Amino acid sequence: MRSGRTYFIADLHLTDERPVATGRFFRFLDENVAGADALYILGDLFEAWIGDDHDEQVAHDTARHLASLVASGTPVFFMHGNRDFMLAKAYAARSGMTLIPDPTRIDLYGIPTLLMHGDLLCTDDAAYQKFRQRIQHPVVKALLRKLPLIWRRGIARQARAGSTAAKAGKPSEIMDVNAHAVVQTLHAQHAQRLIHGHTHRPAHHVHQLDGQTCERWVLPDWYTRWGYLVCDAQGCTLKVEDL
């Protein structure tokens, strides 16, 4: 029997180098999500994903835990983030996950709700948006998947280092979502609620759209803290705790 609640997470950035976050995730699946209506993972489940032959132990363990959750009756939906956009059908099948596009609109207990990773809303960061468009082009992804695993590992390391350096030189404001982009997106998608991650700034925001109050929930990252959004017929609650 389903519980009448749905969970949302993003930006776990799982890697063998951060076993505390991995352990917390597996306990979260067992202690919180088991028996829920659904779990939505809105991108950056992994710190980096170099293809479905990704060989970190955390990839194998995560697939096993998610497949067990799905087998118990709780569906898991996965949306790509900017770190794991190379995750494809093979790994999704191993994990029992259903891949969903960014954005995806769902009916969440009667509320039209838009799900996004969140980076598409950071329109003030023009350099990032250009890079995202190039690196996530289907042709580029197909070419990357054909490279030897060791080459892809090197590319991933360089990308992570480049991302860190780029962030250090940018004002923090441009790495957050653009409020106008949020309102435009909600209007275009006919949604009353938006749930996203990416910015690592967990919060509940209210936006006015055509005289109607719309809400936006931002999910936490799982670096020094962990958390999730849980929604039911009465509304949503954001939970954030230290790891």
C-alpha positions in Angstrom: 0.0 0.0 0.0 1.4 3.4 -1.0 2.1 6.1 1.6 0.6 9.1 -0.2 4.0 10.9 -0.3 6.6 11.6 -2.9 10.3 12.5 -2.5 12.6 14.8 -4.5 16.4 14.9 -4.3 19.2 16.4 -6.3 22.9 17.2 -6.2 24.1 14.2 -4.2 27.4 14.2 -6.2 28.1 10.6 -5.1 31.6 9.3 -5.5 33.8 6.7 -3.9 35.7 9.6 -2.4 32.7 10.6 -0.2 31.5 7.4 1.5 29.5 9.3 4.2 27.2 10.8 1.7 26.7 7.4 0.0 25.9 5.7 3.3 23.4 8.5 4.1 21.7 8.1 0.8 21.3 4.3 1.2 19.8 4.9 4.7 17.5 7.5 3.2 16.2 5.0 0.7 15.6 2.4 3.4 14.3 4.7 6.2 12.4 7.4 4.3 11.6 6.5 0.7 10.6 2.8 1.1 6.8 2.6 0.6 6.5 6.1 -0.9 4.6 6.8 -4.1 7.7 7.8 -6.0 11.3 9.1 -5.8 12.4 11.8 -8.2 16.2 12.4 -8.6 16.6 15.8 -10.3 20.2 15.5 -11.5 23.7 15.3 -10.3 23.2 12.0 -8.5 26.9 11.4 -9.2 29.9 13.7 -9.0 30.8 12.8 -12.5 29.5 10.2 -15.0 31.7 9.2 -17.8 29.4 6.7 -19.4 27.3 3.6 -18.4 30.6 1.7 -18.1 31.4 4.0 -15.1 33.4 1.7 -12.8 33.3 3.4 -9.4 32.0 1.0 -6.7 29.3 3.6 -5.8 27.8 3.2 -9.2 27.3 -0.5 -8.7 26.0 -0.1 -5.2 23.6 2.6 -6.1 22.2 0.6 -9.0 21.5 -2.3 -6.6 19.8 -0.2 -3.9 17.6 1.7 -6.4 16.6 -1.5 -8.2 15.6 -3.0 -4.8 13.5 0.1 -4.1 11.8 -0.1 -7.5 11.2 -3.9 -7.0 9.4 -3.1 -3.7 6.9 -1.0 -5.6 8.3 2.6 -5.4 9.1 4.0 -8.9 12.3 6.0 -9.3 12.5 8.8 -11.9 15.8 10.3 -13.0 16.5 13.6 -14.7 20.0 14.5 -15.9 22.1 17.1 -14.2 25.2 18.9 -15.5 27.5 16.3 -13.9 25.7 13.1 -15.0 24.2 14.0 -18.4 26.0 11.0 -19.9 23.9 8.6 -17.9 22.0 6.5 -20.4 19.5 3.7 -20.9 21.8 0.9 -19.9 22.5 2.2 -16.3 18.9 3.3 -16.0 17.7 -0.2 -16.8 20.2 -1.7 -14.2 18.9 0.7 -11.6 15.2 0.3 -12.5 15.0 4.1 -13.0 12.8 5.8 -15.6 14.6 8.6 -17.5 12.6 11.9 -17.7 13.5 15.0 -19.7 14.4 18.4 -18.3 11.9 20.0 -17.8 9.1 17.6 -16.9 5.6 18.6 -15.8 3.7 16.3 -13.5 0.4 16.3 -11.6 1.5 16.2 -7.9 -1.5 15.5 -5.8 -3.6 17.8 -7.9 -1.0 20.6 -8.3 0.6 21.1 -11.7 4.3 20.8 -10.8 7.3 21.5 -13.0 10.5 19.5 -12.3 13.9 20.8 -13.5 17.6 20.3 -12.7 17.8 24.0 -12.5 20.8 25.0 -14.6 18.6 26.1 -17.5 17.2 28.8 -15.3 20.6 30.3 -14.6 20.4 32.5 -17.7 22.6 35.3 -16.3 25.6 32.9 -16.7 25.9 33.2 -20.5 29.3 31.4 -20.6 27.9 28.4 -18.8 24.8 28.3 -21.0 26.9 28.3 -24.2 29.1 25.5 -22.7 26.1 23.5 -21.7 24.6 23.7 -25.2 27.8 22.4 -26.7 28.7 19.7 -24.3 25.2 18.2 -24.1 24.6 18.2 -27.9 23.6 14.7 -28.9 26.4 14.4 -31.4 29.0 15.4 -28.8 27.6 12.9 -26.3 27.7 10.2 -28.9 31.3 11.0 -29.7 32.3 11.1 -26.0 30.8 7.6 -25.4 33.0 6.2 -28.1 36.2 7.3 -26.4 38.3 4.8 -24.3 37.3 4.8 -20.6 40.7 6.1 -19.6 40.3 9.1 -21.9 36.9 9.9 -20.5 38.2 9.8 -17.0 40.8 12.4 -17.9 38.2 14.6 -19.6 36.0 14.4 -16.5 38.9 15.4 -14.2 39.6 18.4 -16.4 36.0 19.4 -16.6 35.7 19.3 -12.8 38.8 21.4 -12.4 37.6 23.8 -15.0 34.2 24.2 -13.4 35.8 24.9 -10.0 38.1 27.6 -11.5 35.2 29.2 -13.5 33.0 29.4 -10.4 35.8 31.1 -8.4 35.9 33.9 -10.9 32.1 34.5 -11.1 29.9 36.7 -8.9 27.6 34.4 -6.9 24.5 36.1 -8.2 24.9 35.0 -11.8 25.2 31.3 -10.7 21.7 31.5 -9.2 18.4 31.3 -11.2 17.1 34.3 -12.9 13.7 35.3 -11.4 12.4 36.4 -14.8 13.4 33.0 -16.3 11.5 31.3 -13.5 8.3 33.2 -14.1 8.5 32.7 -17.9 9.1 29.0 -17.5 6.2 28.6 -15.0 3.9 30.5 -17.4 5.0 28.5 -20.5 4.5 25.2 -18.7 1.2 26.2 -17.0 2.6 25.1 -13.6 1.9 26.4 -10.1 4.9 24.8 -8.5 8.6 24.4 -9.5 11.0 22.0 -7.9 14.7 22.1 -8.9 18.3 21.7 -7.6 21.6 22.8 -9.1 22.2 26.0 -7.2 22.8 24.3 -3.8 20.7 27.0 -2.1 17.9 25.1 -0.5 14.9 27.4 0.1 11.2 28.0 -0.5 10.4 30.9 -2.8 7.1 32.5 -3.8 6.5 34.0 -7.2 3.5 36.0 -8.5 2.2 34.9 -11.9 -0.9 36.4 -13.6 -2.3 37.2 -10.2 -1.7 33.7 -8.8 0.9 32.7 -6.2 3.3 30.1 -7.4 5.9 28.3 -5.2 9.5 27.3 -6.0 11.4 24.7 -3.9 15.2 24.5 -4.2 16.7 21.2 -3.2 19.9 20.9 -1.1 23.2 19.4 -2.1 24.8 16.5 -0.2 28.3 17.7 0.5 28.4 18.8 4.2 24.6 18.4 4.6 21.9 16.3 3.2 18.2 16.7 2.6 15.1 16.3 0.5 11.7 17.6 -0.4 8.7 15.5 0.5 5.2 16.3 -0.8 1.8 15.0 -0.2 -1.8 16.1 -0.7 -1.4 18.8 2.0 1.8 20.4 0.5 5.5 20.1 0.6 8.2 20.1 3.3 11.9 20.8 2.9 14.2 18.8 5.1 17.9 19.8 5.5 20.3 18.3 8.0 24.1 17.9 8.5 25.7 14.8 7.2 
